[in-house]
Amino acid sequence: EVQLVESGGGLVQPGGSLRLSCAASGFTFSSYEMNWVRQAPGKGLEWVSYISSSGSTIYYADSVKGRFTISRDNAKNSLYLQMNSLRAEDTAVYYCARDTTRSKFDYWGQGTLVTVSS
Amino acid sequence: QSALTQPASVSGSPGQSITISCTGTSSDVGSYNLVSWYQQHPGKAPKLMIYEVSKRPSGVSNRFSGSKSGNTASLTISGLQAEDEADYYCCSYAGSSTQFGGGTKLTVL
């Protein structure tokens, strides 16, 4: 059974940092592209970042470029999102999602809540 | 990177059909047959309902169908059921990014 489990969310002050993790199981993690997608409270889905199966290709939404860094460790079946210079508008539930064709997100984690507030 | 445009809400009675539109540009929806649709119930993670414009993942009811014309994609749900009441999001590959629509709340009357 495919499982994606996010962790690392919490309350952080504006300007602070946080590192999210996504533990994958039930499939060959190293064969799949992965994404982070977020959802602010009461709002819609927003794509955040993409990483290819090898980690050689990475893309970011303009809203997080220069502040967030996506990475993966295929040996540990894990995906990460390092978030720096956090702003109030980054407050959201962050989901990791498995990707097969850059828009086919076939499996999602349960999400982890990040709250940026003083 | 602009969000795709969806109606904020649609509604229908049980047994009826509804269609949700998703309008993008020639840089996303219009250029690639990589449009997907997601269903999200309150407090839950999104669920893939349609991918590559019109393909259904295993386990998704054939009451859900997708299509595309030009820069606009559509999701049609036939034979509406109470359990279909949820938020629906379209999504499109856009080269170096992926775009989601703003979401449509479906109410089953």
Chai-1 contact restraints between the chains, C-beta under 6 A:
chainA,res_idxA,chainB,res_idxB,connection_type,confidence,min_distance_angstrom,max_distance_angstrom,comment,restraint_id
A,G44,B,G102,contact,1.0,0.0,6.0,A-B,restraint_1
A,G44,B,G103,contact,1.0,0.0,6.0,A-B,restraint_2
A,L45,B,Y89,contact,1.0,0.0,6.0,A-B,restraint_3
A,L45,B,F100,contact,1.0,0.0,6.0,A-B,restraint_4
A,W47,B,T98,contact,1.0,0.0,6.0,A-B,restraint_5
A,W47,B,F100,contact,1.0,0.0,6.0,A-B,restraint_6
A,Y59,B,S96,contact,1.0,0.0,6.0,A-B,restraint_7
A,D62,B,Q1,contact,1.0,0.0,6.0,A-B,restraint_8
A,T101,B,L34,contact,1.0,0.0,6.0,A-B,restraint_9
A,R102,B,Y93,contact,1.0,0.0,6.0,A-B,restraint_10
A,S103,B,L34,contact,1.0,0.0,6.0,A-B,restraint_11
A,S103,B,S36,contact,1.0,0.0,6.0,A-B,restraint_12
A,S103,B,C91,contact,1.0,0.0,6.0,A-B,restraint_13
A,S103,B,S92,contact,1.0,0.0,6.0,A-B,restraint_14
A,S103,B,Y93,contact,1.0,0.0,6.0,A-B,restraint_15
A,S103,B,T98,contact,1.0,0.0,6.0,A-B,restraint_16
A,K104,B,S36,contact,1.0,0.0,6.0,A-B,restraint_17
A,K104,B,Y51,contact,1.0,0.0,6.0,A-B,restraint_18
A,D106,B,L48,contact,1.0,0.0,6.0,A-B,restraint_19
A,W108,B,A45,contact,1.0,0.0,6.0,A-B,restraint_20
A,W108,B,P46,contact,1.0,0.0,6.0,A-B,restraint_21
A,Q110,B,A45,contact,1.0,0.0,6.0,A-B,restraint_22
